[in-house]
Amino acid sequence: SVPNLPESFKREGLKCLNELVDPLPNELILHMNDYLKVLSDFAGDESVGVRKLVCQGIVQLLDIRAEYLRPHIAPVSSFMLIATSDTNPTVSMEACEFWLTFASQTPDVISPDMSDTVQNLLPQLIPLLLKNMVYPLEKQQELMYQNEVDESDAVDRVQDMAPVFHKSKVKRP
């Protein structure tokens, strides 16, 4: 059970713990189950900031030391699926990092069980990711207006036309 802590305590505590994921000191390894329990306990928090930090912690752990998530991959993946559909775009975007990070891992990092678990979620995940790729009408209008402003008088430079590819925000060692 999660104590009734002020949101700022939860956020600052999660920020501190998440910072320890990389370099992953022995002390955190010794208390990994406690860290995972905190992430689990706060996964359903009403605070957007707390849920975002839970997603960040999970993504960092997946990227740095996926073996600690291996025994918990089913509930973690289910949570990340729910978080991907979060009504708050900040949480949803952080959750999308999980899928990008998972897909970017090599086969020696992702066990067959982990792969099977995520593969079983694909019928739910793919439509959700596709839906999240579509901007709401207001954002579409804003982007169209910005595009008109950008295209009005300026000459295109090569660097303005170069494609941009998304990369995970997680720091690699």
C-alpha positions in Angstrom: 0.0 0.0 0.0 1.2 3.5 -0.9 1.4 5.9 1.9 -0.5 9.1 1.4 2.5 11.2 0.4 2.4 14.7 -1.1 2.8 14.5 -4.9 6.0 16.5 -4.7 7.6 13.9 -2.4 6.6 11.1 -4.8 8.0 13.0 -7.8 11.2 13.9 -6.2 11.7 10.4 -4.8 11.1 8.9 -8.2 13.5 11.3 -9.8 16.2 10.4 -7.4 15.7 6.7 -7.8 15.5 6.9 -11.6 18.8 8.8 -11.6 20.4 5.8 -9.9 19.3 3.3 -12.6 22.3 4.4 -14.6 25.0 3.8 -13.1 23.0 1.2 -11.2 25.0 1.0 -7.9 25.1 -2.2 -5.9 22.8 -0.7 -3.3 20.0 -0.3 -5.8 20.6 -3.8 -7.1 20.3 -5.1 -3.6 17.0 -3.2 -3.3 15.8 -3.8 -6.9 12.6 -5.6 -5.7 11.8 -2.6 -3.5 12.4 -0.2 -6.4 10.2 -2.2 -8.7 7.5 -2.3 -6.0 7.6 1.5 -5.7 7.2 1.8 -9.5 4.3 -0.7 -9.3 2.6 1.1 -6.4 2.9 4.5 -8.2 1.8 3.2 -11.6 -1.8 4.1 -10.9 -1.1 7.4 -9.2 -3.5 10.2 -10.2 -0.6 12.6 -10.8 0.6 12.9 -14.4 4.1 13.7 -13.2 4.3 10.6 -11.0 3.0 8.3 -13.8 5.5 9.9 -16.3 8.4 9.2 -13.9 7.2 5.6 -13.4 7.3 5.2 -17.2 10.8 6.8 -17.3 12.1 4.5 -14.6 10.8 1.4 -16.4 12.3 2.5 -19.7 15.6 3.3 -18.2 15.7 -0.1 -16.5 14.8 -1.9 -19.8 17.5 0.0 -21.6 20.3 -0.4 -19.0 19.5 -3.8 -17.3 16.5 -5.5 -18.9 17.2 -8.7 -16.9 15.6 -7.1 -13.8 12.3 -6.7 -15.7 12.4 -10.2 -17.1 10.4 -11.8 -14.3 7.9 -9.0 -14.3 7.6 -8.4 -18.1 3.9 -9.4 -18.3 2.6 -6.8 -15.7 5.1 -4.2 -16.8 4.1 -4.6 -20.5 0.4 -4.5 -19.5 1.0 -1.3 -17.5 2.9 0.3 -20.4 0.1 -0.6 -22.8 -2.3 1.2 -20.5 0.1 4.1 -20.1 0.4 4.3 -23.9 -3.3 5.0 -24.0 -3.2 7.5 -21.1 -5.3 10.6 -21.8 -2.4 12.8 -20.9 0.0 13.0 -23.9 3.0 13.4 -21.6 2.4 10.0 -20.0 1.5 8.5 -23.3 4.7 9.7 -25.0 6.8 8.4 -22.1 5.1 5.0 -22.4 5.8 4.9 -26.1 9.5 5.1 -25.3 9.1 1.6 -23.7 8.1 0.1 -27.0 10.9 1.9 -28.9 13.4 0.8 -26.4 12.1 -2.8 -26.4 12.3 -3.0 -30.2 15.8 -1.5 -30.1 17.2 -4.2 -27.9 19.3 -7.0 -29.2 18.2 -10.7 -28.9 20.8 -11.3 -26.2 19.1 -8.7 -24.0 15.5 -9.6 -24.6 14.6 -13.2 -23.6 12.2 -15.3 -25.7 9.7 -15.0 -22.8 9.9 -11.2 -23.0 9.6 -11.3 -26.7 6.6 -13.6 -26.6 4.9 -11.4 -24.0 5.2 -8.3 -26.1 4.3 -10.2 -29.3 1.0 -11.3 -27.6 0.2 -7.6 -27.0 0.8 -6.6 -30.6 -2.9 -6.9 -31.6 -3.7 -4.3 -29.0 -0.5 -2.2 -29.2 -0.3 -1.6 -33.0 -3.7 0.0 -33.3 -3.0 2.1 -30.2 0.4 3.3 -31.6 -1.2 4.1 -34.9 -4.0 6.0 -33.2 -1.5 8.0 -31.2 0.4 9.0 -34.4 -2.6 11.0 -35.5 -2.7 14.6 -34.3 -6.0 16.0 -32.9 -7.7 18.5 -35.1 -6.5 21.5 -33.1 -2.9 20.3 -33.4 -3.3 19.7 -37.1 -4.6 23.2 -37.6 -1.8 24.6 -35.6 0.8 22.7 -37.7 -0.8 23.7 -40.9 -0.7 27.4 -39.9 2.9 27.0 -38.8 3.7 25.4 -42.1 2.1 28.3 -44.0 4.2 30.7 -42.0 7.4 28.7 -42.5 6.7 28.4 -46.3 5.7 32.0 -46.8 8.9 33.8 -47.8 11.8 31.8 -46.7 14.1 29.8 -49.1 14.4 26.2 -48.0 17.8 25.3 -46.7 19.2 21.7 -47.1 19.2 21.2 -43.3 15.5 22.2 -43.2 14.5 19.5 -45.6 16.6 16.7 -44.1 14.6 13.9 -42.5 14.6 13.6 -38.7 14.5 10.2 -37.1 13.3 9.7 -33.6 15.8 8.2 -31.2 15.2 6.9 -27.7 15.7 9.6 -25.0 17.4 7.0 -22.8 21.1 7.5 -22.4 23.2 4.6 -23.6 26.4 3.7 -21.7 
